[in-house]
Amino acid sequence: MALNGAEADDFSWEPPTEAETKVLQARRERQDRISRLMGDYLLRGYRMLGETCSDCGACTQTALLQKLTWASSELGSSASLETSIQLCGLIRACAEAMHSLQQLQH
């Protein structure tokens, strides 16, 4: 299937700007730090379990709801695009975690 000139322009690639590169690098460094910390915990004997007791599940849900409420309130007053993006990511992660906890309990 051949692309006409207008469609070919839609698929042109441009390298990221310097600001975008810095954001990507910061995210990569953060992910690397988190991975190192998780690895350190695992090497010290901590475990990542796919099950929770009913008390832990309730505590986790409470903590997630508090974090979700805080992030929602902060999002309403955030003036920074980057902060807003991070808060939206946090809200989504909390919502997904809540959903996963509910599925584990049923």
N, C-alpha and C positions, 0 to 999 in steps of 0.2 A: 504494500500500500504506500503510495507516494504522498509526501507531504507538500502542500503548496507553501508559498513563501510566508504567509501569515502564521501558519501552524508551526513552521520551523522556528520562527522567532519565539514562540511560546516555550520551546524546549531549550533555549540557549542557556548556557551555564556561565555564571560569573563567580569569581572567587569571593570568599567572604571579606567584608571590610575589616579594617584593623580592630574596630570595636567588637565586631562579631567574633573575630578570632580570639580576642581577649576573653570574651564570655565563654566561648567553647573551651579554652584552656583552663579557665577557672573551674568549670564544671568537671572537666576531666581530672583535675587535681583533687577536687572534692571527692569524686567517686573513688579515686585511688586511695585517699586517706581512709574513707569508709571501708574499703576492701581490706586495707592493712589492719585496721582495728578489728574487723570481723575475724580475719585470719588469726590475729593474736589471741582473741578470746577463744577461738576453737582450739588453738594449740595449748591453751591453759586448761582445757577440759570442759569448757562451756558447750552446751548442746543447743541445736535449733530443732525444736520439736513441733510436730504438726498437730499436737493435741494439747488441750488445756483442761484444767479442772474447772468446775462451774464457778468457783470463787474467782479464780484468775481471769476467766472470761468476762465476768461482770466488772472487775477492776479495769481490765483492758478497755472495755466498752466505755466506761466512765472517763478514762483518760483520753480516749479518742474523741468523745463528745466534747470534752473541755477544749481540746486542741482545735477541733472543728469550729466550735463557737468562737474561740479567740481569733482564728484565721479569718473567719467570715467578718468579724467586727473590724479587724485590721484592714481587710480588703476594702471596706467601705470608706476608710479614711486615707488610703494609700495614694500618694501622688506620683510615685515612681513606677514606671512600666516594668522594670526588672523585678521590683518587689512584688508588684501585682501578679506577675507571671509565677514567681516562687510561691506566693500564697495560694494561687489557683492550683498549683501542683500539690501543695500540702493538703488542700481541701479534697482534691481528687483521691490522693493516697489514703486519707482518713476514711473517706466514703467507701473506697474499695476494701480497706481493712475491716470496716464495720460489716460490710456485706460478707466477707470471708468468715468472720467470726460467727455471724448468724447462720451461715451454711454449716459450719462445724457443729453448732449446737443442735441442729435438726437432723 
